[in-house]
Amino acid sequence: MTMEHETKVITGNDLIAWGHRPGPAFAGLLAAAQEGRLRGMAADDIRSMLDSRLPPPAPPQLGLQSGLAFHSNIQANDADEVKNVADVSETMRVLMRTPTIEAGAIMPDACPAGPLGTIPVGGVIAARNAIHPGMHSADICCSVMISDMGNADPKAVLDAATAVTHFGAGGRENGNRFSVSLDLLMEFRENKFLRSAKMLQVAQSNMGTQGDGNHFLFVGRSRKTGRTALVTHHGSRGPGAMLYKGGMEVAEAYRKILSPDTLKQNAWIPADSEDGRAYWAALQLIRRWTKANHNALHQAVVEKARFTLSDRFWNEHNFVFERDGLYYHGKGATPAWGDYAVDAMGLTLIPLNMAEPVLVVKGCDAAHGLGFSPHGAGRNFSRTEHRRRNGAVTAEAMLAAETAGLDIRFHAGAIDVSELPSGYKKAATVVQQIKDYGLADIEDYIDPFGCIMAGDQPPFWQTKKRARR
């Protein structure tokens, strides 16, 4: 062996050839190798010295599954529904190839929600040792809460809510913010996914906000008792969106190692890994934040008009649940078993559209629904297609025809026609299929008085520009 060979610099390619993998420890390994070389160690001795720092063998890569069936709890009654069911079924067949999945189901409100292979709205997936951020999406813990407002005048409740709630992008301005529990913020700081300064700032500024799209504040009367009820619908806002982004980044790193053939939107974090445990804990904290957000708005309405509150409960329909060793991902699907969470009350809520009742149901824990029921009415076509079909009719005419006798308010002032009842599946059809498939028992109907709808019209930047003028 020549002196020139003995003084050859150890490179990263040498370390890779010896079995080391690029990563956070790689620079330290190179430094140790060079230090050994400076001390006159032979390459074989340096390799032996570093053997104790070899990474564990890479796990075997998981290929895609084929032929895994799913439960279908939906019927097609018209041409739009036929196409919708076909599209949902096609995306589910691709989704079911993901190697972690053991079971799947679709609800009567199912509709596509992204590229082929993406879990649809109204989809449920049971996965083994895997949390899939893409299967709860950015709107983590989208949920509904109801408060019994007793004999309060529904209009007074809606007026009070209009004065205190907050829709649109971003958070509340300084001086108009709702407080966040210091204990909850401290737990955010202790979680690797939630501890950033930006996350903590957003968690505080977004408290008491409801966002955009199909989120709403609804006031109605119980058909069973005649009492007034307040219902809110929104998710975890900015904090949830930030957690989703961080979760997808970590899941993608695992996907490249564990299953490169898996679609990127279906990447997962192993639940038994350090990352998986931290992400699961972060999900539970985001759930607590979201519940506090609902509570804050309901309490603000109570205090604004000095109403008497009799009862309150809530449920999420966009979350991950652990049951019998599996992780159940409900994308727009409501848990329908009694003890799905420690604060479960045995009843859950299924909103339909602004002109139809909110259903108060008791879940049936149907095996063919993987223990879930629908979360709402769903859509048979996109918002864009709905606008195209009604292009010749004014928004005002559509609102008047579809919501006669109701007090409907859009937060930005302009009517978002894609959120009108005609933008959704027929409520009666969804209700009938809930009954036909035995997914839930309806305990009560909250008949509508009115609502505040988020919507997406006009654009938020335009609203702000108009306000400045």
GUDRENLO-687369 format. One record per residue (C-alpha): residue number from 1; chain; x, y, z negated; residue in one letter. Coordinates in pm, 1 decimal, padded with zeros to 6 digits. Each point is the difference from the previous one (the first is absolute). Layout:
REM GUDRENLO-687369
  resi  chain         u         v         w  resn
   NUM      A         X         Y         Z     A
...
***
This chain:
REM GUDRENLO-687369
  resi  chain         u         v         w  resn
     1      A   00000.0   00000.0   00000.0     M
     2      A   00150.9   00332.5   00105.4     T
     3      A   00033.0   00310.3  -00217.3     M
     4      A  -00217.9   00188.4   00252.0     E
     5      A  -00284.0  -00249.8  -00052.6     H
     6      A   00040.5   00015.3  -00378.5     E
     7      A  -00045.3   00379.1  -00000.5     T
     8      A  -00304.9  -00008.8   00226.8     K
     9      A  -00285.0   00212.3  -00141.2     V
    10      A  -00301.6  -00198.4  -00122.0     I
    11      A  -00307.2   00124.8   00186.6     T
    12      A  -00372.3  -00032.4  -00041.3     G
    13      A   00001.7  -00260.9   00275.4     N
    14      A   00235.0  -00210.3  -00212.4     D
    15      A  -00239.5   00022.3  -00295.8     L
    16      A  -00293.7  -00099.5   00220.6     I
    17      A   00197.8  -00294.9   00133.6     A
    18      A   00060.2  -00105.7  -00362.1     W
    19      A  -00375.1  -00001.7  -00071.0     G
    20      A  -00064.0   00347.2  -00144.9     H
    21      A  -00295.3   00206.6   00122.7     R
    22      A  -00004.2   00377.0   00059.6     P
    23      A  -00180.3   00182.6  -00277.4     G
    24      A   00051.0   00223.5  -00305.0     P
    25      A   00288.7  -00216.7  -00133.0     A
    26      A   00188.3  -00009.4   00330.1     F
    27      A   00215.5   00309.0  -00059.7     A
    28      A   00115.1  -00135.8  -00336.8     G
    29      A   00094.7  -00332.6   00159.1     L
    30      A   00209.1   00177.2   00263.3     L
    31      A   00172.6   00209.7  -00266.8     A
    32      A   00083.1  -00313.0  -00202.8     A
    33      A   00137.8  -00171.5   00310.8     A
    34      A   00224.1   00296.0   00085.1     Q
    35      A   00123.7   00024.2  -00356.7     E
    36      A   00094.1  -00369.9   00014.1     G
    37      A   00183.0   00055.7   00324.7     R
    38      A   00198.1   00288.5  -00153.4     L
    39      A   00100.7  -00233.4  -00281.0     R
    40      A   00139.4  -00239.8   00260.7     G
    41      A  -00275.0  -00262.5  -00017.2     M
    42      A  -00045.4  -00229.0   00298.4     A
    43      A  -00328.0   00008.3   00187.6     A
    44      A  -00096.3  -00348.1  -00124.3     D
    45      A   00056.0   00109.7  -00359.6     D
    46      A  -00209.6   00312.4   00049.6     I
    47      A  -00276.9  -00211.3   00148.2     R
    48      A   00012.9  -00231.9  -00301.7     S
    49      A  -00007.1   00298.6  -00235.4     M
    50      A  -00317.2   00131.7   00166.6     L
    51      A  -00175.3  -00337.6   00015.6     D
    52      A  -00155.2   00060.8  -00341.7     S
    53      A  -00174.6   00304.9   00144.7     R
    54      A  -00155.5  -00180.4   00293.8     L
    55      A  -00373.1   00069.1   00031.1     P
    56      A  -00242.9  -00286.1  -00048.2     P
    57      A  -00087.7  -00183.9   00319.6     P
    58      A  -00246.3   00190.7   00214.5     A
    59      A  -00351.6  -00140.2  -00035.3     P
    60      A  -00126.7  -00193.8   00297.9     P
    61      A  -00192.3   00214.8   00241.6     Q
    62      A  -00374.3  -00058.6   00017.8     L
    63      A  -00157.5  -00043.8   00339.7     G
    64      A  -00352.6   00093.8   00095.1     L
    65      A  -00291.1  -00230.9  -00074.8     Q
    66      A  -00245.8  -00117.9   00261.9     S
    67      A  -00361.6  -00105.8  -00014.4     G
    68      A  -00080.4   00122.2  -00353.4     L
    69      A  -00375.4   00063.6  -00004.7     A
    70      A  -00185.0   00280.3  -00180.9     F
    71      A  -00353.8   00042.3  -00133.3     H
    72      A  -00230.4   00220.7   00207.1     S
    73      A  -00289.5   00171.6  -00180.5     N
    74      A  -00126.0   00218.2   00281.6     I
    75      A  -00259.0  -00029.1   00277.2     Q
    76      A  -00021.4   00186.9   00329.6     A
    77      A  -00342.8   00145.9   00080.6     N
    78      A   00074.4   00231.9   00292.6     D
    79      A   00261.9   00063.5   00266.6     A
    80      A   00210.6   00230.9  -00217.0     D
    81      A  -00000.8  -00253.6  -00280.8     E
    82      A   00094.0  -00283.4   00237.8     V
    83      A   00310.0   00191.8   00108.5     K
    84      A   00080.5   00101.5  -00357.7     N
    85      A  -00021.1  -00357.3  -00129.8     V
    86      A   00214.0  -00123.0   00289.6     A
    87      A   00265.5   00265.8  -00071.3     D
    88      A  -00002.4  -00072.1  -00374.1     V
    89      A   00026.6  -00375.2   00060.1     S
    90      A   00289.7   00046.4   00240.7     E
    91      A   00199.7   00214.8  -00242.9     T
    92      A  -00075.9  -00245.8  -00283.2     M
    93      A   00130.2  -00294.8   00203.3     R
    94      A   00331.1   00181.5   00048.2     V
    95      A   00007.5   00114.4  -00363.9     L
    96      A  -00056.3  -00354.6  -00126.5     M
    97      A   00332.2  -00105.6   00153.2     R
    98      A   00185.0   00194.3  -00272.0     T
    99      A   00188.2  -00271.9  -00193.9     P
   100      A  -00105.3   00107.5  -00350.0     T
   101      A  -00375.5  -00019.8   00070.0     I
   102      A  -00205.0  -00289.4  -00136.0     E
   103      A  -00355.6   00123.2   00065.5     A
   104      A  -00190.3   00284.2   00163.5     G
   105      A  -00352.0   00136.4   00040.4     A
   106      A  -00187.8   00284.1   00167.7     I
   107      A  -00302.3   00186.1  -00138.1     M
   108      A  -00317.8   00126.0   00176.3     P
   109      A   00153.1   00349.6   00021.9     D
   110      A   00319.9  -00115.6   00171.7     A
   111      A   00159.6   00212.1   00272.9     C
   112      A   00355.0   00027.5   00145.3     P
   113      A   00243.2   00231.1  -00177.6     A
   114      A   00315.7   00009.4   00208.1     G
   115      A   00212.4  -00192.7   00251.3     P
   116      A  -00073.9  -00366.8   00066.0     L
   117      A   00084.0  -00208.6  -00306.0     G
   118      A  -00078.7   00278.9  -00250.7     T
   119      A  -00238.7  -00095.0  -00279.5     I
   120      A  -00339.6   00144.6   00095.4     P
   121      A  -00222.9   00212.3  -00217.6     V
   122      A  -00222.8  -00255.5  -00169.2     G
   123      A   00282.5  -00254.4   00001.3     G
   124      A   00122.4  -00210.2  -00293.3     V
   125      A   00326.6  -00193.1  -00012.2     I
   126      A   00134.1  -00236.6  -00268.2     A
   127      A   00381.8  -00021.1   00000.8     A
   128      A   00242.7  -00215.5  -00195.2     R
   129      A   00272.7   00185.8  -00195.1     N
   130      A  -00032.7   00302.8   00225.5     A
   131      A  -00122.9   00357.6  -00024.9     I
   132      A  -00063.0   00151.0   00343.7     H
   133      A  -00004.7   00383.1  -00020.4     P
   134      A  -00144.2   00021.2   00350.8     G
   135      A  -00302.9  -00197.8  -00114.1     M
   136      A  -00107.6   00259.1  -00256.1     H
   137      A   00114.1   00285.2   00228.1     S
   138      A   00082.5   00358.2  -00098.9     A
   139      A  -00338.5   00055.2  -00165.2     D
   140      A   00088.7  -00222.3  -00295.8     I
   141      A  -00286.6  -00062.1  -00241.5     C
   142      A  -00263.9   00175.1   00209.8     C
   143      A  -00290.7  -00030.3  -00238.9     S
   144      A  -00341.0   00118.3  -00117.5     V
   145      A  -00121.7   00117.3  -00341.0     M
   146      A  -00356.2   00060.1  -00119.8     I
   147      A  -00122.9   00207.5  -00295.5     S
   148      A  -00353.7  -00012.5  -00135.4     D
   149      A  -00095.5   00367.1  -00042.2     M
   150      A  -00331.6  -00072.1  -00169.8     G
   151      A  -00289.6   00222.5   00098.0     N
   152      A   00216.1   00276.8   00143.4     A
   153      A  -00128.0   00185.5   00305.1     D
   154      A   00184.5  -00153.3   00301.2     P
   155      A   00047.5   00340.0   00163.6     K
   156      A   00154.4   00138.8  -00319.1     A
   157      A   00238.7  -00296.2  -00004.9     V
   158      A   00094.3   00052.7   00365.6     L
   159      A   00048.3   00374.5  -00052.6     D
   160      A   00222.9  -00061.9  -00301.7     A
   161      A   00199.4  -00257.0   00195.5     A
   162      A   00042.4   00240.6   00291.4     T
   163      A   00151.1   00251.9  -00239.7     A
   164      A   00255.1  -00234.3  -00155.6     V
   165      A   00104.1  -00263.1   00254.0     T
   166      A   00283.0   00034.7   00253.7     H
   167      A   00012.9  -00143.8   00351.9     F
   168      A   00260.3   00035.1   00271.7     G
   169      A   00370.8  -00056.4   00037.0     A
   170      A   00247.1   00061.7  -00279.7     G
   171      A  -00067.3   00073.3  -00363.8     G
   172      A  -00143.2   00269.3  -00218.9     R
   173      A   00168.4   00337.9  -00034.0     E
   174      A   00182.7   00094.8  -00318.9     N
   175      A  -00246.4   00133.4  -00253.8     G
   176      A  -00277.2  -00225.9   00131.6     N
   177      A   00149.2  -00338.9  -00074.5     R
   178      A  -00134.8  -00285.7  -00207.3     F
   179      A   00225.4  -00146.9  -00266.7     S
   180      A   00164.4  -00341.4   00030.4     V
   181      A   00065.0  -00218.1  -00304.7     S
   182      A   00355.7   00046.0  -00124.5     L
   183      A   00009.8  -00370.9  -00084.5     D
   184      A  -00086.7  -00085.5   00359.9     L
   185      A   00264.8   00236.9   00135.6     L
   186      A   00255.6  -00156.4  -00234.0     M
   187      A  -00083.6  -00343.6   00139.1     E
   188      A   00040.2   00139.8   00352.1     F
   189      A   00350.5   00111.7  -00098.2     R
   190      A   00087.1  -00353.1  -00113.6     E
   191      A  -00096.8  -00163.4   00329.5     N
   192      A   00248.4  -00006.5   00287.7     K
   193      A  -00273.5   00063.8   00259.1     F
   194      A  -00161.4   00290.9  -00185.0     L
   195      A   00277.4   00190.4  -00176.8     R
   196      A   00099.6   00255.4   00264.9     S
   197      A  -00051.6   00369.7  -00070.0     A
   198      A  -00218.9   00027.2   00310.8     K
   199      A  -00222.0  -00286.2  -00117.1     M
   200      A  -00045.0   00156.0  -00343.2     L
   201      A  -00082.6   00338.7   00153.3     Q
   202      A  -00258.3  -00150.8   00235.6     V
   203      A  -00153.0  -00207.9  -00280.5     A
   204      A  -00069.3   00323.9  -00184.9     Q
   205      A  -00110.7   00219.9   00291.0     S
   206      A  -00228.4  -00264.2   00154.8     N
   207      A  -00191.7  -00078.4  -00319.7     M
   208      A  -00362.8   00105.3   00048.3     G
   209      A   00010.3  -00021.2   00382.5     T
   210      A  -00191.5  -00221.1   00240.7     Q
   211      A   00175.9   00031.8   00334.2     G
   212      A  -00151.7  -00023.4   00346.6     D
   213      A  -00162.3  -00243.3   00243.5     G
   214      A  -00282.7  -00211.1  -00141.6     N
   215      A   00050.7   00105.1  -00362.3     H
   216      A  -00299.7   00159.0  -00164.4     F
   217      A  -00186.9   00111.3  -00309.9     L
   218      A  -00357.5  -00134.9  -00001.6     F
   219      A  -00299.3   00083.7  -00219.1     V
   220      A  -00311.7  -00214.7  -00011.0     G
   221      A  -00261.7  -00163.9  -00217.4     R
   222      A  -00014.9  -00356.3  -00129.6     S
   223      A  -00292.6  -00182.0   00154.5     R
   224      A  -00023.5  -00213.9  -00313.8     K
   225      A   00007.0   00275.1  -00265.4     T
   226      A  -00063.2   00327.6   00184.7     G
   227      A   00310.2   00147.9  -00164.5     R
   228      A   00246.8   00220.0   00185.0     T
   229      A   00336.0  -00148.6   00097.5     A
   230      A   00329.7   00149.0   00118.4     L
   231      A   00225.5  -00214.1   00222.4     V
   232      A   00351.1   00089.1   00117.4     T
   233      A   00203.4  -00176.8   00268.5     H
   234      A   00374.2   00050.3   00043.9     H
   235      A   00333.2  -00173.2  -00055.9     G
   236      A   00337.1   00075.5  -00149.2     S
   237      A   00070.1   00299.7   00226.1     R
   238      A   00364.4   00115.0   00030.7     G
   239      A   00147.2  -00229.3  -00268.0     P
   240      A  -00150.0  -00307.1   00167.5     G
   241      A   00121.1   00106.3   00343.3     A
   242      A   00352.5   00047.4  -00134.8     M
   243      A  -00003.1  -00339.1  -00175.2     L
   244      A  -00121.3  -00163.7   00321.7     Y
   245      A   00285.6   00156.8   00197.1     K
   246      A   00257.8  -00118.7  -00253.2     G
   247      A  -00155.1  -00345.9  -00011.7     G
   248      A   00005.9  -00035.6   00378.1     M
   249      A   00368.1   00092.5   00010.3     E
   250      A   00087.9  -00266.1  -00256.6     V
   251      A  -00225.9  -00256.3   00167.9     A
   252      A   00164.8   00066.1   00335.7     E
   253      A   00342.9  -00075.8  -00148.5     A
   254      A  -00132.6  -00334.8  -00123.2     Y
   255      A  -00171.5  -00070.2   00333.5     R
   256      A   00327.8   00026.6   00189.3     K
   257      A   00151.3  -00265.5  -00228.5     I
   258      A  -00297.2  -00225.4  -00073.1     L
   259      A  -00211.5   00005.4   00314.8     S
   260      A   00110.3   00214.5   00295.7     P
   261      A  -00285.1  -00142.4   00208.7     D
   262      A  -00261.2   00147.2  -00237.5     T
   263      A  -00162.6   00319.6   00125.6     L
   264      A   00137.2   00310.7  -00169.7     K
   265      A  -00342.0   00100.8  -00134.5     Q
   266      A  -00020.8  -00338.8  -00174.7     N
   267      A   00339.3   00013.0  -00173.6     A
   268      A  -00005.1  -00099.2  -00364.9     W
   269      A   00184.7   00037.1  -00328.8     I
   270      A   00052.7  -00332.8  -00181.9     P
   271      A  -00211.2   00028.9  -00314.0     A
   272      A   00254.1  -00185.1  -00214.7     D
   273      A   00288.4   00229.4   00097.0     S
   274      A   00113.2   00302.4  -00201.3     E
   275      A  -00143.7   00220.1   00273.8     D
   276      A  -00325.5  -00195.1  -00004.4     G
   277      A  -00044.5   00036.2  -00375.0     R
   278      A   00073.0   00373.1   00019.1     A
   279      A  -00239.8   00046.8   00292.4     Y
   280      A  -00276.3  -00192.0  -00176.4     W
   281      A   00048.2   00217.9  -00308.2     A
   282      A  -00009.4   00310.2   00221.0     A
   283      A  -00330.2  -00113.1   00151.4     L
   284      A  -00153.1  -00029.2  -00346.6     Q
   285      A   00119.9   00351.2  -00090.2     L
   286      A  -00143.4   00139.6   00325.0     I
   287      A  -00327.3  -00173.1  -00087.5     R
   288      A  -00000.9   00176.6  -00336.9     R
   289      A   00074.3   00333.6   00168.8     W
   290      A  -00287.7  -00051.3   00243.5     T
   291      A  -00246.6  -00088.1  -00273.8     K
   292      A   00111.5   00309.7  -00192.2     A
   293      A  -00055.3   00205.4   00316.3     N
   294      A  -00361.3  -00119.4   00028.2     H
   295      A  -00054.4   00054.3  -00372.4     N
   296      A   00140.1   00352.5   00015.0     A
   297      A  -00242.9   00102.0   00274.6     L
   298      A  -00301.0  -00159.0  -00166.7     H
   299      A   00083.0   00160.0  -00331.9     Q
   300      A   00051.7   00338.8   00165.1     A
   301      A  -00350.2  -00021.3   00149.6     V
   302      A  -00146.3  -00095.9  -00339.5     V
   303      A   00173.6   00291.9  -00168.8     E
   304      A  -00078.7   00249.4   00277.4     K
   305      A  -00376.6  -00035.2  -00040.7     A
   306      A  -00006.4  -00147.6  -00352.3     R
   307      A  -00167.7  -00321.8   00104.9     F
   308      A  -00035.9  -00302.4  -00224.9     T
   309      A   00196.0  -00303.7   00115.9     L
   310      A  -00154.8  -00341.4  -00072.4     S
   311      A   00218.7  -00257.2   00179.1     D
   312      A   00284.6  -00028.7   00247.8     R
   313      A   00180.7  -00278.8   00186.1     F
   314      A   00216.7  -00041.3   00306.1     W
   315      A   00162.8  -00249.2   00234.7     N
   316      A   00269.0   00002.2   00262.7     E
   317      A  -00048.0  -00143.4   00349.4     H
   318      A   00352.2   00042.6   00140.5     N
   319      A   00247.7  -00172.6  -00226.5     F
   320      A   00192.1  -00316.1  -00090.4     V
   321      A  -00125.1  -00241.4  -00264.6     F
   322      A   00177.3  -00297.6  -00158.2     E
   323      A  -00214.2  -00309.4  -00048.8     R
   324      A   00088.2  -00367.0  -00044.8     D
   325      A   00360.5   00057.6   00104.0     G
   326      A  -00089.7   00180.4   00323.5     L
   327      A   00003.1   00368.6   00094.0     Y
   328      A  -00330.6   00103.5   00154.6     Y
   329      A   00023.5   00302.5   00229.3     H
   330      A  -00337.1   00168.3   00055.1     G
   331      A   00014.7   00256.4   00282.2     K
   332      A  -00332.4   00171.9  -00039.1     G
   333      A  -00149.5  -00291.6  -00193.4     A
   334      A  -00148.4  -00001.0  -00350.1     T
   335      A   00095.0  -00258.1  -00264.9     P
   336      A  -00308.9  -00205.9  -00079.9     A
   337      A   00101.9  -00195.7  -00308.3     W
   338      A  -00076.2   00126.2  -00347.5     G
   339      A   00347.5   00022.6  -00153.3     D
   340      A   00204.4   00127.7   00293.3     Y
   341      A   00141.8   00268.0  -00234.7     A
   342      A   00003.8   00065.4  -00373.6     V
   343      A  -00237.0   00293.9   00049.0     D
   344      A  -00239.4  -00185.4   00232.5     A
   345      A  -00363.1   00055.0  -00103.6     M
   346      A  -00162.1  -00283.3   00195.8     G
   347      A  -00148.7   00243.3   00252.7     L
   348      A   00157.1   00159.8   00307.4     T
   349      A  -00103.8   00264.2   00253.5     L
   350      A  -00048.1  -00022.7   00377.2     I
   351      A  -00063.9   00337.2   00173.5     P
   352      A  -00155.6  -00022.5   00348.2     L
   353      A  -00030.6   00348.6   00152.1     N
   354      A  -00108.9   00347.1  -00110.0     M
   355      A  -00366.1  -00065.2   00085.0     A
   356      A  -00021.4  -00344.1  -00160.3     E
   357      A   00011.2  -00121.9  -00360.2     P
   358      A   00313.5  -00095.6  -00187.6     V
   359      A  -00046.5  -00365.0  -00096.6     L
   360      A   00064.1  -00108.6  -00357.8     V
   361      A   00082.3  -00369.2   00026.8     V
   362      A   00108.5  -00299.4  -00200.1     K
   363      A   00251.8  -00208.2   00191.3     G
   364      A  -00060.8  -00366.3   00077.9     C
   365      A   00368.3  -00105.7   00014.0     D
   366      A  -00071.8  -00188.3   00321.8     A
   367      A   00278.1  -00235.7   00105.9     A
   368      A  -00060.8   00081.5   00368.7     H
   369      A   00062.8   00366.6  -00087.2     G
   370      A   00309.0  -00083.4  -00208.8     L
   371      A  -00190.5   00157.7  -00289.5     G
   372      A  -00065.9   00335.0   00173.4     F
   373      A  -00295.7   00196.3   00134.1     S
   374      A  -00010.8   00292.4   00249.6     P
   375      A   00107.1   00350.6  -00093.7     H
   376      A  -00236.9   00195.7   00223.5     G
   377      A  -00152.1   00009.9   00345.2     A
   378      A   00312.2  -00000.4   00220.8     G
   379      A   00009.5   00111.6   00362.8     R
   380      A  -00058.8  -00168.5   00335.5     N
   381      A   00201.3   00258.3   00194.1     F
   382      A   00252.1   00274.1  -00069.2     S
   383      A  -00073.8   00356.5  -00104.5     R
   384      A   00119.7   00115.6   00341.9     T
   385      A  -00241.1  -00234.0   00176.8     E
   386      A  -00284.4   00116.5  -00222.2     H
   387      A   00070.1   00364.3   00091.0     R
   388      A   00018.0  -00093.5   00368.5     R
   389      A  -00336.7  -00173.5  -00008.1     R
   390      A  -00166.8   00300.7  -00160.4     N
   391      A   00184.6   00272.3   00185.3     G
   392      A  -00314.9   00160.5   00142.1     A
   393      A  -00169.6   00033.0  -00339.6     V
   394      A   00099.9   00278.6  -00238.9     T
   395      A   00134.9  -00089.6  -00342.1     A
   396      A  -00281.1   00200.0  -00161.3     E
   397      A  -00266.9  -00193.1   00189.6     A
   398      A   00156.1  -00332.4  -00092.2     M
   399      A   00023.5   00096.4  -00367.8     L
   400      A  -00362.7   00112.5  -00009.3     A
   401      A  -00125.8  -00315.5   00171.9     A
   402      A   00206.1  -00246.1  -00203.1     E
   403      A  -00022.8   00151.2  -00347.7     T
   404      A  -00343.3   00163.1  -00011.6     A
   405      A  -00097.9   00104.7  -00351.6     G
   406      A   00349.8  -00045.9  -00144.1     L
   407      A   00245.1   00259.7  -00130.1     D
   408      A   00313.7  -00074.1   00202.4     I
   409      A   00308.2   00219.2  -00044.6     R
   410      A   00332.2  -00022.9   00183.7     F
   411      A   00294.4   00134.2  -00196.4     H
   412      A   00144.2   00204.6   00287.2     A
   413      A  -00333.9   00137.4   00112.0     G
   414      A  -00001.1  -00168.1   00342.5     A
   415      A  -00182.0  -00327.7   00062.6     I
   416      A   00214.8  -00304.6   00072.4     D
   417      A  -00244.2  -00199.4   00213.9     V
   418      A   00213.8  -00314.9  -00027.1     S
   419      A  -00102.6  -00018.6  -00366.9     E
   420      A  -00372.9   00014.8   00073.3     L
   421      A  -00203.4  -00321.7  -00038.7     P
   422      A   00014.1  -00072.2   00375.1     S
   423      A   00377.6  -00036.1  -00029.3     G
   424      A  -00043.2  -00308.7  -00216.5     Y
   425      A  -00154.1  -00343.3   00034.4     K
   426      A  -00370.3  -00027.8  -00070.0     K
   427      A  -00035.0  -00008.5  -00377.1     A
   428      A  -00296.3  -00239.5   00009.0     A
   429      A   00205.1  -00251.4   00199.4     T
   430      A   00288.7   00009.1  -00248.3     V
   431      A  -00239.2  -00037.7  -00295.6     V
   432      A  -00172.6  -00294.3   00165.2     Q
   433      A   00330.3  -00174.8   00066.3     Q
   434      A   00108.7   00052.7  -00362.2     I
   435      A  -00312.8  -00195.4  -00092.2     K
   436      A   00028.3  -00257.9   00279.6     D
   437      A   00357.5  -00091.4  -00091.1     Y
   438      A  -00061.9   00013.7  -00374.8     G
   439      A   00280.6   00249.9  -00063.6     L
   440      A  -00175.7   00209.9  -00269.1     A
   441      A  -00333.9   00048.0  -00174.0     D
   442      A  -00142.6   00351.6   00019.7     I
   443      A  -00091.1   00128.7  -00347.2     E
   444      A  -00096.4   00358.3   00087.1     D
   445      A  -00010.1   00260.5   00276.2     Y
   446      A   00119.5   00358.1  -00054.8     I
   447      A  -00218.3   00187.8   00249.6     D
   448      A   00170.1   00310.2   00144.6     P
   449      A  -00079.6   00358.6  -00092.2     F
   450      A   00309.3   00142.9   00168.1     G
   451      A   00377.8  -00009.4   00019.6     C
   452      A   00318.0   00191.8   00064.7     I
   453      A   00185.1  -00164.6   00287.7     M
   454      A   00370.3   00036.4   00063.6     A
   455      A   00015.2  -00052.1   00375.3     G
   456      A   00277.1   00124.0   00228.1     D
   457      A  -00158.5   00305.3   00162.6     Q
   458      A   00124.6   00265.0   00038.9     P
   459      A   00373.2  -00075.3  -00035.3     P
   460      A   00135.7   00097.5  -00339.7     F
   461      A   00263.0   00229.3   00149.8     W
   462      A  -00275.5   00189.0   00181.7     Q
   463      A  -00202.3   00035.1  -00318.0     T
   464      A   00299.7   00142.3  -00185.6     K
   465      A   00076.7   00239.3   00286.9     K
   466      A  -00359.7   00120.8   00001.1     R
   467      A   00010.3   00054.0  -00377.0     A
   468      A   00315.9   00212.3   00030.9     R
   469      A  -00172.5   00221.9   00255.8     R
***
